[in-house]
Each structure stands twice: as C-alpha cells, then as structure tokens.
Amino acid sequence: MKTIYFDHFQTAAMKEAFDEAWYCMRFVGATGEKAVLLREQIASAIVEVASLGERNPHDLCHHALRRIPPVTRAYASDDRRE
C-alpha cells in the first residue's frame, strides 16, 4: 500500500467534503454503531477520491456519497423504526 500525504489545503477540502456529506446524510437517521459505520464509509470514500487527485470539496462530497452502498443507507434508516 502506497503512503499518501495531504497538505493543509487538501486536508481542509476533505474536512469540508466530510462535513457536507454528513449533513446530506442527516435524514438517514443513523445512530450508534450504524452512524459510526456510515461516517467511516464517508471518510474512507473521501480519502480514496482525494488520493486520485480530486481537490474540490463539493466534488469530493459528491463522489463519496455515490460510493456509499444503498444497502448501508437502508440499514442506517432502520434506526428510525426501533
């Protein structure tokens, strides 16, 4: 596995992308372990896309949200029924 380094500006863009993606997922209703899993998937997807060279926070967010499996979103929404 290749080590990838991000500078301050890239890290700031990834943080903004993560915050935006998490805000978009607020209606999913994930809590507890499901929320942790969802946040990890968002972060992992953002790092993956950023490592390919994407630096625009909105594009990072968009790509990250598209990489979250629909099953994850469905499981996360099960929390509202508990």
Steps between C-alpha positions, in 0.01 A plus 500: 500500500638837398516772765325819394556838660256789489595862562302744714283617209417147389416401857274805535321406176448144627363630831258728317394209277446275801293761682289556188450127444403441863257792479345342189458171687330658804155373400618139484456485876805286574593482866752310709709242317316559172595868510862407570500261203345759272750768607789258440369420153468869415852575625650203321332596172620860529859392564481256211378763254739766636791261453410490129554875482155652559526818709161668463303449825164479323629245251660299780166499683308402188734212420501382861120494522481306173740238641284424804308182423119537497487209746691709753252781460211259544649342813572842644137601454388196703594695815193718457275195540658370823 
